[in-house]
Amino acid sequence: MTIRSPRLAFFLVFLISLIWGTEFVLIDLAVAEVPTHTFNAIRFFLAALSLLPLLYFSGEKVRPKHWKKMLFMAPVLALMLFIGFYAQTEGLRFTSVSNAGFITALSVPLVPVLGFLIFRQQVRTMVWLGVSLATLGLYLLTMGGAAYEFNKGDILVLICAFGFAAHIVLTGRWVGDMPVITLSILQLLAVSIYSVIGAAIGDHPIFYYAGTPPITGWALFSKPVVIFSIVVASTLGTAYAVWAQSACQKLLPSHKVALVFALEPIFAHITAWVVLNEHLGVMGVIGAICIVVAMVISELGDNAHKPEIQALDQTAAPH
């Protein structure tokens, strides 16, 4: 399917951001039922399978020279994704959906910082302003509520933001002319394998949490919230996102797409407010606004590069 209308393209990108935002609540409900590693193993395996039709219809060509590079890059990039997705999904067990959505958004201002630290890439003043504003926002979001504490879940989601930022930096450095869909499939499969290993050696039984009534794999798939969360995250949040973004960015400038993606944590908070009755409080709202503004400044304020958005990172992390 070819997108020819900029208005339709904008709507499809807006829908991607909405899907990613609402995923937070679904995953929060799912990981209350199933261990994190097991959830991610199934989720990313199905996500990889769901990209196969896109690979077929795209006609993407993989040259022999690409395979050697991809077989090195995919496991390394997937490790960053695995760290990010595990920390985020596990963090949702201990922090609010709203906090998770906004803290994940910190991956955006972290990208130029890690690029500077790892590859000595130039960072402009506006980006440092965005980083400073994001740091203030993180403090207000996590320390400005009634509890006044930076809890375990917040720490895990902050690790997630670093994982996603590292993935974006390495992707930008390594990928070049690599076949994007094939590389995405390899990464998703690798994340699934890492998650299977994690489930096998983790503290919890594979299909249920320690201290809860034992269940089998078949019983796990009888839980509607788990099935629905996996289907949405793997098909809509990954396969649809990769296709729609690739098609729509042929008509929309990258800066406009980046601004639409800045809505993702806001959608996460709205969904958490409607479904879970979560409230940020005044200081939390100010902190969340600071983080969103920092995202926009960091993405659009760096004149040294044109904003680039990678759909694979966007399965959970705005960029």
N, C-alpha and C positions, 0 to 999 in steps of 0.2 A: 504494500500500500504506500503510495506517494502522497505526502502532505503538500498541498499547493497554496493553502490560505494561511497567511501569518496569524490571522485571528484564531483559526483552529489550532495552529501550532502553539500559540500562547495558552489556549485552554488545556491542551494535552500536557504541557509542561506544568501548568498550575495543578493539574490532576496528579502528576507525579509527586509534587511537593505535599499535596493533601494525603496521598497514600503513605508516604514516608512518615508524615507527622502522626497519623492515626495508628501506624504500626506499633508505636511505643506502648500504647495501652493494650493492644492485643498481645504483644510479647510479654508485658507485665503480668497479664492474666494467665498466659500459658506457662510461664516458668514457675508459677505457684503450684502447678500440677506435675511438671516434668523437669528433671535435672537439666541444667544449662547445656552441658556438653551433648546430651542426647538430642535436645531440641535443635541445636545448631547442626549436628551431624545430619539429621533428616532434612532440615531446612536447606542446607547448602547443596546436598546431593540432588534434591528436587529442583533447586535453582539452576544447577548445571544442566540437568536434563531439559529444563524448560527453555534453555537457550539454544538447544539443538535445532529446533525448527527455524529459529532466526538465523542460525549459521547456514542452514541449507538454502533458505530463500534469499539470503544476502549475496550468495555466490562468492563469499570471501575466499581468497586464494592464500594458501600457506606454502611458501617456498621452502625447499630443503634447508637453506641457510637459517631460516627462522627457528626451526625446531631445536637446534642446539642452544640458542639463546633462551628460548622460552622454557626449556626444561631446566635451565638454571634459574631464570627469573621468577617463574611461577611459584616454586616452593618458598622462595624468600619473600616475595610479595604476599603470598598467602599467609605466611607466618605473621606478618604485620596485621593482616585482616583478622586472622584467628585471635590474636591478642586483643584487637579492638572489639570484635564482636563478642568474645567471651567476657571481657571486662564489662562491656555495656549490658549484656544480657544478665550476667550475674549481679551487676550493680542495681538493676531494676528490682531485685529481690529486697534491697535494703534502703533504697531511696525513692523519692517520688518520681512519677513519670515526667512531671514538669521540670524538675531539676535535671533529670537524665537528658531530656531534650535540649535544654539550654547549655548544659556542660558539654555535651557532644559537639555542639556548635563551636566550641572553642578550637576545634581542629582547624578551622579556617584561619584565625590569626596565628596559630602555631605553625602553619606550613612555612611561611617565610622565615620564622625564627629557626626552625630545624634546617631549612635550606641554608641559612647563614652558618649555623653551627657545624653542619656536616660537610657542605660543599663550598662554603665561603661565598655564597651568592649574595649579591648586593641587596640590602634592605633599605627602602626609602623611609623618610621621616613619617609619612602618613601611616605606614604599616606599623611602625613602633607606637604611634598614637593609638592605633587599633588594638595592639597588644596590651597597652596600658589600660585602656578602657575595658577590655575583656577581663583583665585581672581584677579590676575594681568590681565589675559585674559579678564575677565568680564569688568574690568575698561577700557582696551584698546578698547574693542568691543563697549562699550556703550558711552564712553566719548572721544574716539579718532576720531570721525567723524566730519562732518562739523557742526552739531548741538551742539556738546559738551554738551549734556544733557542726563540724565537718565530719559527717558519718562515713561508715565503711562503704556504703553505696556510692556516695559522692566521689570518694577516692578512686574506686574502681572505674567509674565513668570518666574521671579525669585521665586515668591510664588509657582508657578507650580512645579519648581524644588524641592523645599522643600517638597511639597505634595507627589511627586513621591518618593523622598528619604525616607520619613517617611513610605510610603507604603511598600517599599522594606525592611526596617529595621523590621517593625512589621511582615511582611510576613515571613522573615527569623526566627523570634523569635517564632512565633505561629504555623506555618503550619505543620512542621514535616511530619507525615505520612498521612496528609489529602488527600482525593481524589482531585487532582489538577483541573481537568476539571469541576467537579461539583461545587467546590468552586469558580472557575472563572465565571461560569454561574450565580451563586448567586450574586457575586459582580457586574457583569455587569447589572443585573436586578436592583440591589439596586441603582447603579449610575443613571440608567434611571428614577427610581422613584424619587430620589433626584432632578433630572433635571426637571421633571414634576412639582414638588412642586416649584422649583425655577422659572419656567416659569409662574406658576399661581400667584405668589406673587411679581413678578418682576415689574420693572417700565415700561417695554414695553408690548404692546399686544403680545399674544402668537405667532402669525404667521408673524408679521412685526414690524419694528422699529417705535417708536413714531416719528411723523413728516413726515413719508413717506406714500404714498397712501395705504389704507387698502387692504388686500388680505385675502382670505380664505385658509384653509388648502389644498383644492384641487388645488388652484392656485399655492401654494407653490411647490407642487409636479410636476408642469409643468415646473419648472426651471431646465434645464439639469445639470447645474453645481452643484446644491444642491443634486440631485438624484445620480449623479456620485460620488460625494464626500462621501455621506453616504454609498453607496455600497462598494466603495474601502476601506473605513475606517473600516466598520463592517465585511465584509467578508474576504478581502485579508489581511488587517492590523490586524485583530484579529483571525478569525477562521483559516485561512491558516497559520498565524504565529505560533499559538499554536501547530498545528499539525506538521508543518515542523521543528520547533525547537525541539520538543520532539523526533521526529524521527531521526533528524540529529545529535543530541548530543549523540546518541548511538555510532556514528562513529567518531565524531570530539571531540577533547579535548576542555574543556570549555574556556581555554585561547585563542584558535584560534577563537572561536565564538565571544568572547568578542572583539577581535581586529576587526573582520568584522563589528560588531555593532558600533564600533567607527566611521565608515564611514557614519552613518546616518545623522549627521548634515552637513557633507560635501555634501552629495546628496541633502539635503534641500537647501543649498546655490547654488549649480549648477543649480537646477531646478528653483529657484527664479531668478537667473541670466538669464537663457534662456527664461523663460515664462514672468517674470515681469520686466526684465531689472534692477534688483537690483544690487548695487555695494557696497562692504564693505569699500573700501578705504584701504590705506596702513596700517594704525594703526588697522583698523578693522580686516584685514587679519592676522596680527601678533597676535591680541587678540584671534581670532578663532583658530589659530595654537596652542597657549598656552592652550586653553581649551581642544582641542583634545589630546594633549600630556599629559595633566593632567588626562584625562580619562584613558589613557593607564597606566600611572604610578599608579593611584589609584586602578585600576582593577588588575594589574599584579604585583605591587610592594609590596603587602601585603602577606608575606609568611605564615601568620597565618591562612589563609583560602584559599581554592580552589575557584577560581572564579565561581560564580553561576549566571545564567541568568534566569529571570522569564519572560516568554512571555507576561503575562498580563501587566506588567510594560512597556514592550517594545512597546505597541501600540502607545506610544508617547515618551517614555523616554528611552534613551540608558542606559544599565547597564552592 
